[in-house]
Amino acid sequence: MTEFIFFINQVVIAGAVLGCIYALGAIGITLIFGILRFAHFAHSELMTSGAFFAFLLAMLFTSWGISTPIPTGFVVLPIAMVLSAIFALGIDKGFYAPLRKRGARPVILLIASIGVTLMVQGLIRLFFGAGSYSFFETETKDVFRIDTSFLGSTRPLVITEPQLLMIVVTVISVLALHFFLTRSRLGKAMRAMADNADLAQVSGINTTLVVRVTWVVAGALACMAGTMLALDVTLKPDLAFNIIIPIFAAAIVGGLGQAYGAIAGGLLIGFAESLAVFNWTMVLRPLNAVLPEWLQVPPQLALVPTEYKLTVAFVILVVVLLVRPTGIFKGASS
Amino acid sequence: MIRRSLTLFAGLFVLILATGWLMGLPFTSSRLVEAAAYSLIALGLNIQWGYGGLFNFGIMGFLMLGGFAVTFISYPVNPQFWGSDGPWMLGRALIAFAAGALLVIGARKSDRLGIRGGWKTFVTVLAWFVAYCIYRSQLDPAAAYIESAAGGGWIGGLGAHPVLGWLFGGVLAAVIAFIVGKIALGLRTDYLAIATIGISEIIRALIKNMDWLTRGTLTVSPIPWPTPLPQDYQATGSDITSSLLLARGGYLLLALVVLGICLWLISRAYAGPWGRMMRAIRDNHIAAASMGKNVTARQLEIFVFGSVLMGIGGAMLVSFTQIFDPSSYQPINHTFLIWVMIIVGGAGNNWGAVFGAVLIWLVWVISEPLSKVIFDFVSYWSTNTGWGAIPEIESRSAQMRVFVLGLVITIALRFAPKGLIPEVVRRDA
């Protein structure tokens, strides 16, 4: 049983946490792709800047002496999400809207989003330097150790408070997004526009409003993903820049333009990454007692070495692009 | 048009002179050598994006391949490795790789044995897995042995002339580009961009972590120069500054010769039927296909050609700095920078690509000292008004480069979307 609990700790929890973050980022990318038809590279900077908004707010709250039982990062999350949504709207108005008005091709918008990435990245580094910050300098990161001895395990089930909250918050926001997309008028308009922009416009849908709502949703979710990633690890200026490709991989694996596909893709990539670097020896070691001498389990038996963890997502991406370019959920094709 | 280009190049020349006057000749001379290498890389991207409309965001990977190639070819031989069991173990790993490849190819052809549909997929996946396990089972012990003291640490180089290394960089980049192109060129632009980024990240992870092959983060130095080093001139009695300038001048001359040959060849190809066909494919690949052009093959061709130049340029950069450090490669410095060069210079115009490369490289290297001066000034002013000085000016001004790069590309897209020296479309009457 110890091995099973170890497996849960190393694969299920780590994969779920990573998957939640990928999924939240990928939803934004996939929505923007569905509505505006371009791959938005600057999404990583929306995530990072959102995390920095939350960090500044958390410092402000701490200096005011406000303390709550849950980590301050989660308390300030709604305000940071609003700020991020405004920030995303501003970026669209300042950089993408003029290009769209000129009728630039999606490829040009993609390059413009790289320009935005560089500018925001530069600004963040200008103000915060290249060092890393932690949300937990003034408060402690609670770690729950659930005793599993009744299952016959010697190891406890370990999950930190931010991780637990993260999974809960992600589930809630995904459900909220689901109801928004399927029940509300605006959400239906978004789906209609993602399906066929011209048809949506002639049927009287306010496309400008839909574009704005897309940026609000994408910005808010990006802020959520960035903050939760910063809560789980540490906050640094290239926080999300390094994981933007796994997030794109998640969006593509799920099918670009498909919000549910993005969630599935995010979880898939998250679990695949943690499963690929999992050291199977820990689980298979009891077999050593029954196996013959020449077939002992080696001390390291992971599918890929830990230093190649990030490449797992790229390999999945390439394989999916080869085998099924439209993704699992049949997204926008060629 | 010609007058505009000449004015721009004259302006660039003035900028170079100003840099030389402000920053000193040693600084400027080495920046110019790097600018020549970047021009070559930008030409490579210009072939891919400007001629062919292919979205390659994996430039970093090709530069790393070039850097590795020149390290491998020109670094002195490591006798300890060749005297140990290492080569034999690597040979076995190679045989295992070949066996695995045969297995996979066999599985892909298994429909000839009557295995079809889902079973064929299953057999293929199983073959991939088994091949991977066989390869890992041979490679892992070999890598561990070579990295240990007995195996010599790493395989070392071949001790050949660096120019051969540049050529090998081109060849290696071509081989990888062929494989990448086969995989990814069927995809549309956005997907191609993401796929190439992914592949370049895989290349980076491999080169960074295969310590037995590249020494990874331990870095390799000093890599020999193709031309005499400053130390050689000093040995013959020159003083430090003039020997530095002579040595760098020699390197710059060699780089310019390579650049000139490439530029001449490309311009000839571009002006000929081949160039017209490529533009036709870029502008409307369906029409081009209906005229009987093999679009996929031509795009693969152009992708490989562009990557060759990137490989050579990457090799030139590494042999100039004399150190191969895989962890110094970043997407911002080695992929996006090149894109900014092309967008600002003008996609589809070779002179535009060269102009953009030199200009953006100078902007990139100058913006750090320039922002330091500005920050110092602002800091002096704010100290006088009682607001206190700006902390950590050094590291902050280093970060300004990224911001300036983003600003430049944004302005260029907004106000000069075709670049400063746009593509000339010749229309014969």
Interface residues (C-beta under 8 A of the other chain):
Chain A: F33 F38 A39 F95 P98 L99 R102 A104 P106 V107 I108 L110 I111 A112 I114 G115 V116 T117 L118 M119 V120 Q121 G122 L123 R125 L126 G129 A130 I245 F248 A249 I252 L256 P305 E307 Y308 L310 T311 A313 F314 V315 L317 V318 L321 L322 P325 S334
Chain B: F55 I183 A184 G186 L187 R188 T189 D190 Y191 A193 I194 A195 I197 G198 I199 E201 I202 A205 L206 K208 N209 I332 F336 W339 I343 E392 S395 R396 Q399 M400 R401 V402 F403 V404 L405 G406 L407 I409 T410 L413 R414 P417
